[in-house]
Amino acid sequence: MATDLHSTDPTQPLPGEGVGRYAAFLVAGRRFAVPAADVAEVLRDGRVNKVPRAPESLAGLLNLRGRIVPVIDLERRLGLTTTDAGERDTVTPARPPATVHLVLQATHEWCSLLVDEILDVVEIPIAAFQPVVAQQATDATDATTAVYAGEDGLMYLLDVRQVLRPAPRSRPPSSTSPST
Amino acid sequence: MMDNQEFVQEFLVESSENLDQLDRDLVALEETPDDPDRLASIFRTVHTIKGTSGFFGFSKLGALAHSGEHLLGRLRDGAILLNEEIAGTLLSMVDAVRAILRNIEETGVEGTADFRELSDALAAMSEGREPAPPSGARPRPAGNPPVDQSLPASDDSPRVSPQQFKASASDVKIERLSQPAEPDAQAPLAPPPAESTAALPTPPPTAPCETDAVTPTPEQPAAASPAVVSDNTPPPVTTAEVAPSSDAAGPQRSQPTAAESSVRVDVGLLGSILDLVGELVLARNQLRLAAAEIPQVQDAVRRVHAVTSSLQETAMKTRMQPIAQVFSRFPRVVRDLSVSCGKDVRLEIDGAETELDRTLIENIRDPLTHLVRNAVDHGIEPPHERIQAGKPETGLLSLRAFHESGQVTVEVRDDGRGIPVDAIRRKAVSRGLIDATAADKLSDEETLQYIFEPGFSTAAAVTDVSGRGVGMDVVKTNIEAIGGTVDVRSMPGEGTTIRVRIPLTLAIIPALIVRCGPQRLAIPQASVCELVPLARGNDNTKGTDGSDRRGAVIEGLETAPVIRLRGELLPVVSLASLLGLEPTDAAPHGHPRHGGTVVRVRVDDHEFGVIVDDMQSAAGTAEAAGLTTIVVKPAGSLVAPIGLYAGATVMGDGGVTLILDLRGIARVADIPERLAQTRQADDHAHQLGDIASENVDEAILAPLVVCRSRHGRRVALPARRVSRLERFSEAAVEQTTDRSVVRHAGSFLPLVDLDDFLGGMTRPLADGRVQAVVLNTPTGPIGLVVDEIVDVAIPDAAPVSIESFEDDSLPPHSLKRWKRQMVDVAGQAAELLDLLSDSAVETSTSLAS
């Protein structure tokens, strides 16, 4: 049953039937989720090697048994640290150090998302997702495809492929290199 | 038919190789229409396709091939002569065959396309002796004895018996295909080897007797795996066709062992072998680290080390293939395109034997094809335009591949109209990619980079003018995806050169591991020239002789630091500040005050030093620092755009280390090209282009070499014009009637006293020592004699023009056509000398003999 659901393209959560399994986690006090099938493993003590001059959303590289995996600082990638009052009303002010690696294998590329806390694997009816309505597009809204209004708050569905691209707003698209 | 699927598949693969060979041969045949060997080779190839298609009941294919074969037979017999029309028709036939094969591959059937017209044309060309055999002549159910199908009634050539057919099939692999198709026919079909040669009906002296090396045996069809013995292919693994030509001649008795020594292996399998070897290398590195303290296992570890290294080397070799595989299709591409564009293009191919990794070959196929098409389509002008421009009517397209410092460079060069830089500049502005004032400051080279912008080149404004560069962004993306670079140079009216540089392999390279602050980084060893220790306790002196005993000293302004190395200035880059690893105020040039090392590297035409803290062994221990074998892995889509890293690797201790992209660093740090004088002669034209097209004002804030003349004038020279600084003993200076020269590197370097050069007084050379600044000019190097080098610095402000030299009354070697400006540099005024943009300097190159 679950396999059927995961074959549904999560980037287009059109009203459908059935239930999807999602791994939920906390980033900067907000709840996000990715399809559970994309999760390869969870690491709590990954050694991250920094990449100088990388976009700030890239926390570094992780050696996962010989495979080099980019580590995404989700909080920065989603721009949740910006001092945007409207964005921050539900965010916990003091950010605990994000130490949990949520390692994903989305399409053929691997990545690790730095998250604050893994919550649970939840089953959500696909039909219950609603499109993200944004008055103004942000890095966060760009990278999310749908939102689920649960009993304990909103949960955003991340578009992993989008997350793997550099955030368009935190870094200009022109690939100018850092000046010395 | 269904159970033949696998063999059909193999037939398809074989045939497509054969077709590529046909393309090559036919185009080559146009050059030398009376080459009997080549004709014979073509004939056999077509014959093979015909025969094999018969086995599978592909009647349409068979008919087409037959028509072609017949025409070829006439050509071979000398009954008719090859002309462009015939060649064109034969090439059309090749295309038609290809189309049918594609259809078979996709749908399993030949498709509905009607090639009767083509068949008719082929037949008509055979002097209309007989109409093309209608394709319907032999629709036969699959599994029919192949013999029948290979012998259409209209065939008047003497190929008849099954034995003969088999014998003349040039390619063993195809032959084997027939076996499962008609197992019962096997017995009569399998001729004794010796007989097969004898039975050859056709006279080609190069009878492809490989057949006998194969002795088709019934168990071969059972080889259901993709790995099939490709008996007659001498080089391992390559799929390059086995051109059934020349070397296959006559005596085959001695061949069998060689023939049986190669194996056709699935590329994916080789890939996974290499991956595993890569893992093994990593594990080996870890093992060495772990075993360092256990004496008992040292011997075993050493053995593992040695064996792993050999294994790795061997595994790499299995994947190497000549780039001819890509190049081979270009004669056909160029021919077709030039015919359809009404252009006359000569293709020169050089270095087709250059080997590179198989996966890379696949990946450069399309980009290179694109570049070649571009060159013919847009670069090379139509004949009348070329004549008007005073060029030879026939355009030249040159393809060159060669190894260069651990990389393969492929150069696509045309002598066409070049890329109109100004049009690109305007287009970039109009598309909002850059504002107008900034655009004016772009050098031509920088401007050309815009053709790689997505969608840029397809824009009408550019294509109308030049048409050049359609889809260049795709080319660049594809090349960069495999760790390569694309580099374009163009000179209006003279042509365009595009250089594609690709790593030899993606997999395993030796590298130097360096430390910089908290970071460990790998520098590919292929680019490393030497290590230069920096003096400890650097006091940043700018003394007259910085290259002293304790190590190099970093000099120059912060924005353009240099070290002196054997009398030359080497620009250096602080890795720490480049990577933002230290606050920039930590030290004068971002390097640690206490020493450090300069890694002198050379990449492309750039040579510079990278300042690092020290070397590190791979294991991170204090054992002998230096080179380590690393397994290059892609660092991912987020790291690549940074432009500073070529990839990453996992070290023995499990940490991830980034591999520096020196080319990217040279670009970011704006390192000038330095090796101009050592480059190959054919690059000279580009140099001239650079100088001639350079906007004078671009040089405003470029680094200057400041020196003092013997009369105490402060004179500044653009650093980019300076190729080196030299000191000679006076005894080495020789006088000719009107000038001084010094022998240097096999030629004479003209020397001119700077004061003399400026039109001032002449002074005899004295002091025993001569300090010269060697400048590159379009006509060759010239040495300016100065009293001393004062500094290398960026001017404080734009120069003020005071006069230009265009006075013909000046002596021939003086600064005719130079301009002189005043500039403030390092707080003092200096005269800035530079070439006028559009002129050549008449220095005395005639001296160089």
Interface residues (C-beta under 8 A of the other chain):
Chain A: R47 N49 K50 V51 P52 R53 A54 P55 S57 L58 G60 L61 L62 N63 G66 R67 I68 V69 P70 I72 E109 C111 L164 R165 P166 S175 S177 P178 S179 T180
Chain B: E279 L282 P518 Q519 T559 V573 S574 S577 L578 L579 G580 L581 K633 P634 A635 G636 S637 L638 V639 P641 I642 G643 L644 Y645 A648 T649 V650 G654 G655 V656 T657 L658 G664 R667 V668 A669
